[in-house]
Amino acid sequence: MLTNYSTPAGWLLRQKIIPLRANGTEMVMGDNIHPTISTDNKDEITRLFNELKEGGEVYAELGRTFFSEWYGMVKDKFGITWHILHYTRPE
């Protein structure tokens, strides 16, 4: 299931909930949700990413991808995997 929330600060918070793991392994609490934060402010993306990686594990360092100018993926100290990306709305 995929849900979207827009915040007053202009962020788009997207949440993907995965009920079962595709490879048949048991779900771990917190491992079945992958929130995504999208904003057009690169400095805010960097700040959020750096805060989330403290005590966690970086899966993808912040950098350019084919779908975003500034994207990173990190598991925080609580076991939640976050996707943080730069997004500008089409004009």
C-alpha positions, 0 to 999 in steps of 0.5 A: 500500500502506498500513501502520500501526505503533503506537509505545510513545510512543502514536503511530500511524505510518501509511505510504502507498507509491505505486508510480506517479504517477497523472499518468504522471510519473516517481517521484522518490526519496522522493516515493512515500512519505507517512508520517503521524504521529498522536498525541493530544498537540497539543504534540508535533504542533507540535514535530514539524511545526516540526522537519520544516519546517526547510529544507523546504516547508509544504503545509498549516499546522497547523490544524483540518480536517474530519478532525482538530483539528490537522493539517499537511502538510510536505515535509522537507529530504530530500523526504519529505512528512509528514502530522502530525495530532491523533488521539484514539481513540474511547471 
